[in-house]
Amino acid sequence: MMSWMKGITFKLFVICLVFAGSTVLIISVLFYNYIKEDTIHSRVEQNRQILQKVKQYLDMYFLMIENTHYTVLSTIKLSMDNPDILQNQLDQLYLANGGNLKNIYIINEDLSIIGGNVISKAYDEPLPERQRLYEQALANPLSIKATEPYMSTYSGRTITVTRLLSYNNENAVLAFDLDLEALEDHLLRIGDYNDYKIGILHQSGVPVAQSLSLNAMTVSADGKYKLGTLDFMSIYNAGKDVFTTQINGAPATITKLLMPRQNWIVYSVLDETPLRKSLERLRAYSAGLGFVGFFLSLVTAFLVSRFIRKPVYYLKRKMREVRNGNLDIVISNHRQDEFGELADTFDDMIGRIRHLINHLNVSEQMKRDMEIQVLQSQINPHFLYNALGSISNVVALGRTGEVDRLVRSLISILEYGIADASDRVTLREELRNVKDYLYIQNIRYDQMFALEEQMDAELLDAPVLRMILQPIVENGIFHGYQGGTLEGTITVSACRDGGRMIIAVSDKGVGMEEELAGRILQRSYGAERPKRRQRIGLYNIHKRIQLYYGEDYGVEVSSKPGEGTVVRLAFPL
């Protein structure tokens, strides 16, 4: 493989071309198939909806016929002994339903009739064709039954609906001849336009009514009615409701809807020729769209690979220098796009790395210096001298009974302070150290410095830094109570504040100005003081807390002259 084919530019070009070209091709194919399927589905659904409306109309049509049957039955009961009244009632019912029925009549056992129109009255003598109507009613004595379409002597092409009844102590049949021409005029005309036709088919395969052209339906040599290449019996008995066929050489779709009560199906025939022509145009349009899309994909892939190559190679060179250890690298950037943002982010990241490295070095050095200072302060010879002096004062005053406890407190403070300054201790241990320290100071100054604790018991086991309270208490005695010339109380309290623990050390000493309290936590404060007594200053405590827990924690000092000083320390819980 050639070297240029291994580069990112060529690979990106191929990926973009394949992706964009495939996308356009897939979209074109999906677009064509979606439009095709959606169009066919819409037409079929439209057929079903129209056929459903036709079915609803026919159901109402037969419901009207059933209601008319019941009306005749009621009339017969009232006029059973008077044929003239019955004839008059049949005439009135015929006139009222003349738009849907060709005749209303009663068939007697001898096949004579009592008719409801002029023609039936002229042919009221017995006729053999009425035999099958009479037998149909006898076979279904409790229901209304419709015949298949046939040619009646006095009603023409019709369907007869029959119902068995009892008249003059004999079995008789009530018969209605349907007006199929009126049915076609009022119902099937809705489909008699352009490529859409509607028909009604009986289960025997004989058409009931249809709006099809005369040349659309044929009769085979064996007497079967056919629609295109399909015969009606096959259409009626098939399990599916959508068919395709050829009618006069043109493609057509047949959709059917079953009417089980009448043993009919309502069907529609849709000429697919206009649809096929539309789909051919759509296919050509989709092919053209795919070709144009592929050409645009080719151009786009070339431009994208060319646009990306330069900034990527530039960033690659800079990153290689950083990998070699050059953290002073800076990407000169004049772009306003994502590559420009990437370059700015890279510069910012390198700058942060440099800053973090420098800050880490400074922090580690500061941490070591503070720990050394803590250790030095913990074994401060001056403190040891004062403690021994306190012991000497006790002996001189003859209070030898207190020497043992004084020495134990001194040993406890020394052991507590000599331990690793970076170790965490509980608030309970830190308070115990403060109590030992106050005991020694009370002996030394011959004063009473009481320790008052205000905190929840559960906070006594919270972790704090070692030797964090004793220096603050020492400052309270030395500054607040003026080096032991005043007596007073040291109060240590602890409380929750969200996810933090706030420890407050307060005294009721002389206090200080607000401006001075604000400068105590500055590094320069106390730099001019003589170094003969190196105590652990509040600044160092503040920085130790921030080094361990972050910038959100530390020390806060508040004081007022004559009211005392409060030092608050914030730790995470």
ABEGO torsion letter per residue (X at the ends): XBAAAABAAAAAAAAAAAAAAAAAAAAAAAAAAAAAAAAAAAAAAAAAAAAAAAAAAAAAAAAAAAAAAAAAAAAAAAAAABAAAAAAAAAAAAAAAAAABABBBBBBAAGBBBBABAAAAAAABBBAAAAAAAAAAAABAABBBBBBBBBBAAAEBBBBBBBBBBBGGBBBBBBBBBBAAAAAAAAAAAABBEABBBBBBBAAGBBABBABBAAABBBBAAGBBBBEABBAAAAAABABABBBBBBGGBBBBBBBBBBAAAGBBBBBBBBAAAAAAAAAAAAAAAAAAAAAAAAAAAAAAAAAAAAAAAAAAAAAAAAAAAAAGBAABBBBBABABAAAAAAAAAAAAAAAAAAAAAAAAAAAAAAAAAAAAAAAAAABAAAAAAAAAAAAAAAAAGBAAAAAAAAAAAAAAAAAAABBAABBBBAAAAAAAAAAAAAAAAAAAGBBBBBBBBBBAAAAABBBBBGAAAAAAAAAAAAAAGGGABBEBBBBBBBBBEABBBBBBBBABAEBBAAAAAAAABAABGAABBAABBBBBAAAAAAAAAAAAEAABEBBBBBBBGAEBBBBBBBBX
